[in-house]
Amino acid sequence: MVRLLALATLLSASGFAGAATQFTATLDAAQIVGNTPTATGTATVTATLSGGPGTWVLSYVGDFYNYDFGAYMLPFVTTGTSPVDGSPSASATTETLADDVRNFHIHTGARGLTGPVAYSVRSPDRENGIEPNVQIAVLSSTHARITGTWDLTDGQIGGANEQTKQGNLAYWAPLMAAAQPGEEIGLYFDIHTNAVPTSEIRGQITAVPEPESAAMMLAGLAVLAAVARRR
């Protein structure tokens, strides 16, 4: 019994219940607040928090389906400008304008609530010009991948919310790091399209176990089970 308790203590101290660095969000129309969800597209975003006070960085990778990122988003992250309204670029992947994505955000707000923007790729731009840390890969006419970082230089210039703690990663990073696996953060990803300029789909950011911690926990549980069987 002493050995079992010692192993359980070791698992607890291994970091599995400690600071969170891995996060995920599943975006859909069902989470939209304030209008009737009609969107058929979906997305999954994973994110990793790294660094510490003064160096925090949230790196994200999002896979979006049934939206056109080539019309307005791709030109913006590569040149700093986008086509005028109603004139999608030559990199558009669909003929319709309805599914053209106009912005990718991180908003403040718990599930069921809406809040202001904390991070934005396009104008009002938190990167202030050509986006050096964002890449968009148009993988097919129905699949696009956006990768980038939210860092301490974002959310500092322009817009009233950017001058508050809600618009700064320095405020949110410690809260994210303290989250337990399965705990939702007061932040959510969303996209805005021509069809729904307010918010097309959104997904609450949720902490998940780090792979190495989860593996250690499973290995420990297997040892516990083996000891129990022998006894």
C-alpha positions, 0 to 999 in steps of 0.5 A: 500500500505504501508503494501504491501511495508513493507512485500516486504521489509521483504521478501527481508531482509529474506535472500532469496536474500542473501548468497547462501548455496544450490547448484545443478548440472545436469551432462550430456554429452551435456555440455562436451567441446572439443569432441562429446558427446556419454555418456548415463549416467546422474547424479545429484549432490546437495551441501551445503556450510557451515561455514565461513572464516577459516571453509568453507566446501562444502558437496556434494551428487551425484547420478550417473546412468549407471556408475560403481563406484564399480570397481575403486572408491569404493576400493580407498575410502576404502583402498587408492588403486585401482586395476591395469588398466584392472583389476577391483575389485570384487566389480565391478557391470558390466562386461564391463570396459568402464563405470568404473569411475576412478575419481570424480572432481570439475573443475574450468571453466564457462559453455562452458570452461574447466579448471583445477581440484580444488578438486579430490577424486582419484590421484592426490589426494587432500585428500592424501591417504584414503579418510575419508570424502567420501563414495560410496554406490553402490545401484544397477548395474546402480545407485551409490551415492557418498557423501563427502566434499571439505574443506580447507585442500583439494587442498593444497598439490601436483600439480601446480594448488593446490598452486593457489587460483583456487585450494582452497575452501577459494577462491571459498566459498565467491564467491559461498555465494554471488551467487543469485539463478539460478546463475552459479558458475565458477565450475563444477562437472565431472567424468572420465571413462575408455571410456572417460578419459578426461571427461565423463559427467559434470555439472555446479554448480548453486545456488538454493534458500534455502528451508526456504527462498523459503517457506517464499517467497511463504508464503509472496506472498500468503499474498500479493495476499490475501491482493490484493483480499480483496482490 
